[in-house]
């Protein structure tokens, strides 16, 4: 069963950040992660990523990969990413 991941982060320029986000799509797909980028309508420097991953461990391995860390270090991200992991409840 996959998990849902929501990431919130401040960026200097959404379009620049999205370009970097899009540049690692092949790596996300290879890891089994399906994600989309969103811009906050009221705050253009606030971005979100909402997606699914096979597991929290797989997501964290991808998130700490060198190419993902290069985006963090590029200066386009100006805050510590806030990550929420969600699991579907079965009732």
C-alpha positions in Angstrom: 0.0 0.0 0.0 1.4 3.4 -0.9 1.5 6.5 1.3 0.5 10.1 0.5 3.2 12.8 1.0 2.6 16.5 1.3 5.6 18.9 1.2 5.3 22.6 1.9 8.3 24.9 1.2 9.0 28.6 0.6 10.7 29.4 -2.7 12.3 32.5 -4.2 10.6 32.0 -7.5 8.0 29.3 -8.2 8.8 28.9 -11.9 12.5 28.5 -11.1 11.7 26.0 -8.4 9.2 24.1 -10.6 11.9 23.8 -13.4 14.2 22.2 -10.9 11.4 20.0 -9.6 10.6 18.9 -13.1 14.2 18.1 -13.9 14.3 15.2 -11.5 11.0 13.6 -12.7 12.7 10.5 -14.1 14.3 9.8 -10.7 11.0 10.2 -9.0 9.4 7.8 -11.4 12.2 5.3 -11.0 11.7 5.4 -7.2 7.9 4.8 -7.7 7.0 8.3 -6.6 4.2 10.1 -8.4 4.1 13.8 -7.4 2.8 17.2 -8.7 3.8 20.7 -7.8 1.3 23.4 -6.7 1.6 27.1 -6.1 -0.4 28.8 -3.3 -2.8 31.3 -5.0 -2.4 33.8 -2.2 1.4 33.5 -1.7 3.4 32.9 -4.9 6.5 32.0 -2.8 4.7 29.1 -1.1 4.8 25.9 -2.9 3.5 22.4 -2.2 4.2 19.0 -3.6 1.5 16.4 -3.2 2.1 12.8 -4.3 2.3 9.2 -3.5 5.3 6.9 -2.7 5.6 3.1 -2.2 6.7 3.7 1.4 8.1 6.3 3.8 11.5 4.7 3.6 11.6 4.9 -0.2 10.5 8.5 -0.1 13.1 9.5 2.4 15.8 7.8 0.4 14.8 9.8 -2.7 14.4 13.0 -0.7 18.0 12.7 0.6 19.5 11.8 -2.8 22.2 14.0 -4.1 20.2 15.4 -7.0 17.3 16.3 -4.7 19.7 17.9 -2.2 21.2 19.9 -5.1 17.8 21.6 -5.4 17.7 22.4 -1.7 21.2 23.8 -1.8 20.6 25.9 -5.0 19.1 28.8 -3.1 15.6 28.6 -4.7 14.2 27.0 -1.6 14.3 29.4 1.4 12.7 27.3 4.2 13.1 23.9 5.7 10.6 21.6 3.9 7.7 20.6 6.1 6.8 17.0 5.2 3.6 15.2 6.1 3.1 11.5 5.6 -0.4 10.2 5.3 -1.7 6.6 5.4 -5.2 5.8 4.2 -7.3 4.7 7.1 -9.2 1.5 6.8 -12.5 1.4 8.7 
